[in-house]
Amino acid sequence: MIQTFARPPTRNRYPNPMNPRLFTALLALSSWTTLADAVPYLPKSDEHVLERLPFKPNDPVARELSQLRATLRRDPHNLEAAVTLANRYYGMVGEEGDPRYLGYAQAALAPWWDLPAPPVAVQVLRASIRQYRHDFAGAVDDLGQVLERDPRNVRALALRAVIHIVQARYAQARIDCQALREAGSPLVGFGCESMVDGLTGKAVPAHAALNTAVRRSVDIAPHDMLWLQIRLAELAQRHGRDDVAESHFRQAMALGIPDTFLLAAYSDLLLDKKRYPEVVALLRDKARSDVLLLRLVLAERALALPTAKERQAVLAARYAASQMRGETVHQQEEARFELEIRNDAKKALALAQENWKVQREPRDARIFLEAARAMKDPISAQPVLQWLEESGIEDAYLIDLGRQLKGMRK
């Protein structure tokens, strides 16, 4: 039997083993990795200008990107420059919610992208990009190959652990979380195990242990702290402590680090509390991301704001464009759009069912159960009801939805 909890770390320094921005973007993987138009367009050359991205004059990030692109134009096979540039683009996806950066990252890695065994750094990035596109099988295959060559690769362990969590393979996730702790990232590995505990009936002790570990630690890198505070907020929500969850979200927000996942998670808490003006204030200028635009539309509709109708049309057009391209990575978010905005429970349920085949997180369960309840169809909800029982998750809202469905007769 795998031990669930280790003794909380003593007051100590925890090294940050990788680019913190990437690490945070990596471990923030969830059903919210569906950003804007999903599969990004790949430019055919560096000279092809698609759009002027919103960098300020003399922005150090813009200068860095420009220098790296210039290096690659001179030498497209410069591995160090390509990996650095791809890493920067990949991190920016999580910060800004703009999927075009994924296309730019892939383009930087073009000389190695199709190799069966590219350099380790390239293969980890390829896995990262694949998971954003919901090619979880391809990502796990890449990560397995990386870990055969480099068993202590922190980033590969972290990403594979969270993919396992997203797909409800909790025993496998715990193994990778424990390996992550042993590979030189003990506090984040501890947080990774806490994620598993929070989904398998141990949210209260998991929150207490992780919170103690964070409080006792010093010199936690800001991006790691951001990730840890989000995990603590999720754990608090899992056992019904929304006040504590909000405190953690606010601590994460106070770090001043742009992060789409954080904004979406905090917005959902505010929406559940019907604090719509706060959602509008938080997301008014974040409409580039579908994830955040959906939440903005929900808040604006609740407040009957004149901008709601136009934003709703924009979001509907984006979903329609994705469907025309045959893309499916947006299904959980679109199911919520159909149920809560268009009141089309039948379509919402169909989308939620398809989404559940790939992703099995609490947010995926919630929209599935809500759509099934709206359709008065407890039979369709059986896969989620089974997950509720088998996982032991303590989420009171999901459990109540399950009880309502079990009480229905089709």
Helices and strands as residue ranges (DSSP letters): H 20-27, G 31-33, H 60-74, H 79-96, H 100-108, H 110-113, H 120-132, H 136-149, H 154-166, H 170-182, H 186-199, H 203-216, H 222-238, H 242-254, H 260-272, H 276-283, H 290-302, H 308-324, H 331-340, H 345-356, H 362-375, H 382-391, H 396-406
